[in-house]
Amino acid sequence: MAGASDAWRGVDLSYVNELEDCGAEFRLGDATKDPFEILAGAGANLVRLRLWVNPDWTRYSTLDDVRKSLARAKAADMRTLLDFHYSNDWAHPGKQLRPADWPDVDDTEGLSKKLAEYTTETLLALEAEGLLPDVVAVGNETNTDVLIDEEVDEKADVNWERNVRLLNAGIRAVRQLDVEPERRPQVMLHIAQPENVRVWFDDGIYAGLDDFDIIGVSYYPKWSSTPFSAIREKVSEFRSRYGSDVVIVETAYPWTLDGNDAAGNLLGEDSLVDGYPASPDGQRRFLEDQQSEVIAGGGLGIVYWEPAWVSSSCRTRWGEGSHWENAALFDFDNRLLPGAGFLRPADSEGDSD
């Protein structure tokens, strides 16, 4: 449980290296600065980074790329959260595709061993360079079966006997890491959208899932049936029911409905919450209020997903540019927006109204 002064004030900066390679520059006022330093200066105290196993479609979010970002985060004096996707591609509900050269999906024992070995080897490689993360997420939005061969419906039943063996293998790899006990990363399990948390954890714990420290929850109003007004209640419920810390580990809000490139934006009018317009001030108030509600519910705080995914010459599979520039924490000139106000430490916060 975090108080307002030691809350998580996190940012996911997985895209930064790629964007800078595409020519993006970030500004604080008129000065061009390192985005890690800009956000740390605004109050961010944690950087989240995604890791793919061996992607053949990008050279980013690989172990080499993550090394660079972990070093940048540590240089900016921020804690780090490493998000293992256990896939060569984006992993999310319904899409948890195993790396092609890992054991067959039916070989649960072989997959468990491979997952544990990969987790251990990755963390020890980072430890050797002084880059061991503070927190490890064993999977990303693991609402559905992990390490499968095809996409499934987000509401598909979970094979808990198999799922628990795989997830516990990852957890134990972190717990048994050959470093001083006080330096071992905390373990997070991560589920998308608050309405899915209770069923998933109840079923998982009944099946033998155990020994995790933090429940990470993605919360995007567009994709969630949980109203914003219920966030405090949900966080309090999860903390009480499972005895674990709780963090909103992904969230975002648009500061405009306009775009700055030809790539369509993922967060549009259907992402808005009553009382919080798509404006710089609306974004700021949504994030500050969410942070306050999470902490009031006994949670750790929030982590903003991809605050630096601004427009650039970078290409996605769907076109050139960003699908998130209207929900970044930087404006169309790549200057820091007021929405970054939720990152301010509690002892420096004034009246936000």
C-alpha positions in Angstrom: 0.0 0.0 0.0 1.3 3.4 -1.0 0.7 6.7 0.6 0.3 9.8 -1.6 4.0 10.7 -1.1 5.4 7.3 -2.2 2.9 6.4 -4.9 3.8 4.9 -8.2 4.0 7.7 -10.7 4.9 5.6 -13.7 5.4 5.9 -17.5 5.8 3.2 -20.1 8.6 4.4 -22.4 9.0 1.3 -24.6 8.7 3.3 -27.8 11.2 6.0 -27.1 14.3 4.5 -28.6 12.5 3.7 -31.8 10.9 7.2 -32.1 14.2 8.9 -31.6 15.7 6.7 -34.3 12.9 8.0 -36.5 13.9 11.6 -35.7 11.5 12.5 -32.9 12.7 15.1 -30.4 11.0 16.0 -27.1 10.8 19.4 -25.6 10.3 21.0 -22.3 9.2 24.5 -23.3 11.5 25.4 -26.1 14.4 23.2 -25.0 15.0 19.8 -26.5 15.7 17.2 -23.8 15.9 13.5 -23.1 12.3 12.3 -22.6 13.4 10.2 -19.7 14.8 13.3 -18.0 11.8 15.4 -18.9 9.4 12.9 -17.3 11.6 12.3 -14.3 11.8 16.0 -13.8 8.0 16.2 -13.9 7.9 13.6 -11.1 7.9 10.2 -12.7 9.5 7.6 -10.4 9.1 4.4 -12.4 9.6 3.3 -16.0 7.8 0.3 -17.5 9.3 -1.5 -20.5 7.9 -4.4 -22.6 10.1 -7.3 -23.8 9.5 -9.6 -26.7 11.4 -12.9 -27.0 12.8 -12.9 -30.5 10.7 -10.7 -32.8 11.4 -10.9 -36.6 9.4 -7.9 -37.5 11.1 -5.2 -35.4 14.5 -4.6 -33.7 12.8 -2.8 -30.7 11.5 -4.2 -27.4 14.2 -6.9 -27.7 16.6 -7.6 -24.9 19.3 -5.3 -26.4 16.7 -2.5 -26.8 15.5 -3.0 -23.3 19.0 -2.8 -21.9 19.3 0.7 -23.4 16.1 1.9 -21.9 16.8 0.3 -18.5 20.1 2.2 -18.4 18.4 5.4 -19.3 15.7 5.0 -16.6 18.4 4.2 -14.0 20.4 7.2 -15.1 17.3 9.3 -14.5 17.0 7.8 -11.0 13.7 6.0 -11.8 12.7 2.5 -10.7 12.0 0.0 -13.4 9.3 -2.6 -14.3 10.1 -5.2 -16.9 7.0 -6.6 -18.7 7.6 -10.1 -20.1 5.2 -10.7 -23.0 6.6 -14.3 -23.4 5.9 -13.9 -27.1 7.5 -12.5 -30.3 4.7 -10.1 -30.7 2.1 -8.1 -28.7 0.5 -10.2 -26.1 -3.0 -9.2 -24.8 -6.3 -10.9 -24.0 -7.0 -13.5 -26.7 -3.5 -13.2 -28.2 -0.8 -14.9 -26.1 1.2 -16.6 -28.9 4.2 -18.7 -27.9 7.5 -18.0 -29.6 7.7 -20.3 -32.6 10.9 -22.1 -31.4 9.6 -22.9 -27.9 8.2 -26.3 -27.1 4.8 -27.4 -28.5 1.7 -26.0 -26.8 0.8 -29.5 -25.6 4.1 -30.0 -23.9 3.3 -28.1 -20.6 6.4 -29.5 -18.8 8.7 -28.4 -21.7 7.1 -25.0 -21.9 7.3 -24.5 -18.2 11.0 -25.3 -18.2 11.6 -23.0 -21.2 9.7 -20.1 -19.7 11.6 -20.5 -16.4 15.0 -20.7 -18.2 14.3 -17.7 -20.4 13.1 -15.6 -17.4 16.2 -16.6 -15.4 18.7 -16.0 -18.2 17.2 -12.7 -19.1 17.3 -11.4 -15.5 20.8 -12.6 -14.9 22.0 -11.0 -18.1 20.5 -7.7 -16.9 21.9 -8.2 -13.4 25.4 -8.7 -14.8 25.2 -5.2 -16.3 23.6 -3.6 -13.1 20.2 -3.3 -14.8 18.1 -5.8 -12.8 14.5 -4.4 -12.8 12.7 -3.6 -9.5 9.5 -5.3 -10.6 8.9 -8.1 -13.1 5.5 -8.7 -14.8 5.1 -12.4 -15.5 3.1 -12.0 -18.6 1.1 -9.1 -20.2 -2.7 -8.9 -19.9 -2.9 -12.7 -19.4 -6.7 -12.9 -19.2 -6.7 -15.9 -21.5 -4.4 -19.0 -21.8 -0.7 -18.1 -22.2 1.7 -19.6 -24.7 -0.8 -20.8 -27.3 -0.6 -21.1 -31.1 -3.7 -19.1 -32.3 -5.8 -16.2 -31.1 -8.9 -17.0 -29.1 -12.0 -15.1 -27.9 -11.2 -12.8 -25.0 -13.9 -14.6 -23.0 -12.6 -18.1 -23.7 -12.3 -20.5 -20.8 -8.9 -20.8 -19.3 -7.2 -24.2 -18.9 -6.1 -23.4 -15.4 -4.2 -26.6 -14.8 -1.9 -25.7 -17.6 -2.0 -22.0 -17.1 -1.0 -22.2 -13.4 2.0 -24.5 -14.2 3.3 -21.9 -16.7 2.7 -18.8 -14.7 4.1 -20.4 -11.5 7.2 -21.4 -13.5 7.8 -17.7 -14.3 7.1 -16.6 -10.7 9.5 -19.2 -9.2 12.2 -18.2 -11.7 12.1 -14.7 -10.2 11.9 -15.9 -6.6 14.8 -18.2 -7.0 17.1 -15.8 -8.9 20.7 -16.0 -7.7 21.0 -12.6 -6.2 20.7 -11.2 -2.7 17.1 -11.7 -1.5 16.5 -8.0 -1.0 17.4 -7.3 -4.6 15.1 -9.8 -6.2 12.4 -8.1 -8.2 8.9 -8.1 -7.0 6.4 -10.2 -9.0 3.4 -8.7 -10.8 0.5 -10.5 -12.5 -1.3 -8.4 -15.0 -5.0 -8.5 -16.1 -6.8 -6.2 -18.6 -9.8 -4.3 -17.2 -11.0 -4.3 -13.6 -14.1 -6.3 -14.3 -12.0 -9.3 -15.2 -9.7 -9.4 -12.1 -11.9 -11.1 -9.5 -12.9 -14.1 -11.7 -9.4 -14.6 -13.0 -7.6 -14.5 -9.6 -10.3 -16.5 -7.8 -10.0 -19.3 -10.4 -6.2 -19.0 -10.6 -5.7 -19.2 -6.8 -8.1 -22.1 -6.5 -6.0 -23.9 -9.1 -2.7 -23.2 -7.3 -1.5 -19.8 -8.5 0.5 -18.2 -5.7 3.4 -16.1 -4.5 2.8 -12.8 -6.4 3.3 -9.4 -4.9 1.3 -7.0 -7.1 -1.9 -7.2 -9.1 -1.4 -5.0 -12.2 -4.6 -3.9 -14.0 -5.1 -2.2 -17.3 -7.9 0.4 -17.3 -9.1 2.1 -20.4 -12.7 3.3 -20.2 -13.2 2.6 -23.9 -12.6 -1.1 -23.4 -13.9 -1.5 -19.9 -17.4 -2.0 -18.4 -16.1 -0.6 -15.0 -17.2 3.1 -14.6 -14.5 5.5 -13.6 -16.5 6.2 -10.4 -15.9 2.6 -9.3 -12.1 2.6 -9.5 -11.5 3.3 -5.8 -14.0 0.6 -4.8 -12.4 -2.0 -7.2 -8.8 -1.3 -6.0 -9.9 -1.6 -2.4 -11.8 -4.9 -3.1 -8.8 -6.4 -4.8 -6.4 -5.4 -2.1 -8.6 -6.7 0.6 -9.5 -10.0 -1.1 -6.0 -11.0 -2.3 -3.7 -9.3 0.2 -1.6 -8.0 -2.6 -0.6 -4.5 -3.7 -2.7 -3.2 -6.6 -1.6 -0.8 -9.4 -3.3 0.5 -12.5 -0.3 -0.5 -14.7 -1.8 0.8 -18.0 -4.1 3.8 -18.5 -4.4 6.7 -20.8 -6.7 9.6 -21.8 -6.9 11.8 -25.0 -6.0 15.5 -24.7 -7.5 16.1 -28.1 -9.7 14.3 -30.7 -7.5 15.6 -33.5 -4.7 13.8 -35.1 -1.2 14.9 -36.3 -0.7 12.3 -39.0 -2.5 10.0 -41.3 -2.6 7.1 -38.8 -5.9 6.7 -37.1 -6.1 7.3 -33.4 -7.1 4.4 -31.1 -8.6 6.7 -28.4 -11.4 8.8 -29.8 -14.7 10.2 -28.5 -15.7 6.7 -27.4 -12.9 6.9 -24.8 -14.2 10.0 -23.0 -15.6 10.0 -19.4 -18.3 12.5 -18.4 -16.8 15.6 -16.9 -13.4 15.0 -18.6 -13.3 16.6 -22.1 -10.6 15.7 -24.6 -8.5 18.7 -23.7 -5.2 19.3 -22.0 -7.0 20.1 -18.8 -9.4 17.2 -19.2 -6.5 14.8 -19.6 -4.8 16.3 -16.5 -7.8 16.1 -14.3 -8.7 12.5 -15.4 -5.2 11.3 -14.5 -4.9 13.3 -11.3 -8.3 12.1 -10.1 -7.5 8.5 -11.1 -4.2 8.6 -9.2 -6.1 9.9 -6.2 -8.8 7.3 -6.4 -6.3 4.4 -6.7 -4.3 5.7 -3.7 -7.5 6.2 -1.7 -8.5 2.6 -2.4 -5.2 1.4 -0.9 -3.4 1.0 -4.3 0.1 1.9 -5.3 -0.7 4.4 -8.1 -0.9 4.4 -11.9 1.4 3.9 -14.9 0.7 5.8 -18.1 0.9 3.8 -21.3 3.1 5.3 -24.0 3.2 8.9 -23.0 5.9 9.5 -25.7 4.3 7.8 -28.7 4.2 11.0 -30.7 4.0 11.4 -34.5 7.1 10.6 -36.4 8.3 8.9 -39.6 8.1 5.5 -37.8 5.8 3.0 -39.4 3.5 0.5 -37.7 2.0 -2.5 -39.5 -1.0 -0.2 -40.3 0.7 2.9 -41.6 3.2 5.7 -40.9 2.9 7.8 -37.8 1.4 7.2 -34.3 -2.0 5.8 -33.3 -1.7 7.5 -29.9 -0.4 11.1 -30.5 -3.7 12.5 -29.2 -3.3 10.5 -26.0 0.5 11.1 -25.4 1.7 13.4 -22.7 3.4 15.6 -25.3 1.5 17.9 -27.7 1.9 18.0 -31.5 5.1 20.1 -31.1 6.4 17.4 -28.7 6.2 19.7 -25.7 5.2 18.3 -22.3 1.5 18.7 -21.6 -0.3 19.6 -18.3 -1.5 16.0 -18.2 1.9 15.1 -16.8 0.8 16.9 -13.6 -0.3 13.5 -12.1 3.4 12.7 -11.9 4.1 15.4 -9.4 5.1 14.1 -5.9 2.4 14.7 -3.3 4.5 17.2 -1.4 4.8 19.4 -4.5 1.2 19.3 -5.5 -0.9 22.3 -5.3 -4.6 22.9 -6.1 -5.2 21.3 -9.5 -8.5 23.0 -10.1 
